[in-house]
Structures are given as structure tokens and as C-alpha cells.
Amino acid sequence: MMKNRIEKLIDQKRLQEDDKSQRDITFLRSLSASYDKWGALTDKQRVAFERMEHLNSHAGLEEAQQWAEEYKKQHADTAKLVALYYLNTSHFFRDTCLKIASNQNYIPTKRQYSALCENKFAKKVIKELRRTPAFATGELVKMREGNSVPLQLCPLRGRICVVIENSLDSIKSYAKGSKEYKLLPFGSANTIVCQERHIKAMRKRAK
């Protein structure tokens, strides 16, 4: 009977004293009250309960342990890169991203990781971050002079710069050419961060 399953899971959650378990108990009690009132759960409530029930089962706990090991070995670096992108550009997945970026021991669920890192925008961000830079460290480049150059970099349009770093972890767009560089403009003591699409190679002088 559904009522007994709910109460059994509440009892199991009482043995776990972490904050998440306490939130789960609150949710389960609301399901229990709903069941008492209506004699059944809605489809959405039933799906949510059965997922929580599975996660707390022996099979579910074993899956979670396997995922934790896989995440640490294969996905943690990717998750942090994508989390920083979202924190810099939007409010999507904010709670999850804050935890990933600030706590190296935090492990999102497999479902959370998939939603965060396997959507089409995240895939473009990962591809852009990991591709080979067009310009090498120490190379001379020139700031582009078109209107696409960001407002804060407009005073530097046409300026020659030295590439100081060409593989920053930061990124603020999933567009092609959004890989970020640290540059030192000629005549300046301060470095700037600039996307690859806003710089170009120096023309070689004809002999």
C-alpha cells in the first residue's frame, strides 16, 4: 500500500541526519497528507516518490556510489568549467553551480550533471574551451577594429598585444571564437582578458 511505503521511507530518512534528508521528510509528509485527503497521489507526486524510494534502496545507493566514483574521475573538471560559465552568464542551475564551484567534495546527481553539462549550449562551451587555441603564448596579435569589439575594449581597437595566456578556464559565451585569452597591450602595464574572435594575427611584412 502506498501509505505504508511512504511511512517506511520517512522512517528510513529519520536515520539520516543531514539537511537533505530533513527536507525529504517534509516532502514525504506532504505526500502522506495528500494521500490521506484524496486516497491517491497525482501522477507527478507518484513519480517523485518512486524516484526517491529508488534512490534510498540498496540498488539506488549502489548506483549513487558508482556515479560518485565516475564523477570524480571523469566529470568533475567539466562540471566546474560549465558551472563557472553559468555563474558568469545566467541564473540557470545557480544553486548547483555554486556548490560545484565552491566545494570540491560536492557531487551532483547524475540527473543534475546531465541537465547542466549535456545540453546543447554546455556542449558548445566545452568544445570551445577545449579546442586548440588559434594563437600561441608569446605570439603578437592585433585587436580587431570592427564594431563587434566589446565596449570596454574599444579604446584598444587596432592595438598590438602579446598573448600572455591562451587557455583560460573562464568563458562568457558559447559562440565560436569565445575562448578567452590574457593579453598585454603594447604600451600598457596591465593585462586584459579578450575573446579570440576579437583579435587577429599580425600580418607579416612583405620582403
Stockholm file with secondary structure:
# STOCKHOLM 1.0

chainA/1-207         MMKNRIEKLIDQKRLQEDDKSQRDITFLRSLSASYDKWGALTDKQRVAFERMEHLNSHAGLEEAQQWAEEYKKQHADTAKLVALYYLNTSHFFRDTCLKIASNQNYIPTKRQYSALCENKFAKKVIKELRRTPAFATGELVKMREGNSVPLQLCPLRGRICVVIENSLDSIKSYAKGSKEYKLLPFGSANTIVCQERHIKAMRKRAK
#=GR chainA/1-207 SS CHHHHHHHHHHHHHTCCSHHHHHHHHHHHHHHHHHHHHSSCCHHHHHHHHHHHHHTSHHHHHHHHHHHHHIIIIIHHHHHHHHHHHHHHCSTTHHHHHHHHHCTTCCCCHHHHHHHHSSHHHHHHHHHHHSCCSSCTTCEEEECCSTTSCGGGGGGTTCEEEEEESCCSCCSCCSTTCCEEEEEETTCSSCEEEEGGGEEECCCCCC
#=GC SS_cons         CHHHHHHHHHHHHHTCCSHHHHHHHHHHHHHHHHHHHHSSCCHHHHHHHHHHHHHTSHHHHHHHHHHHHHIIIIIHHHHHHHHHHHHHHCSTTHHHHHHHHHCTTCCCCHHHHHHHHSSHHHHHHHHHHHSCCSSCTTCEEEECCSTTSCGGGGGGTTCEEEEEESCCSCCSCCSTTCCEEEEEETTCSSCEEEEGGGEEECCCCCC
//
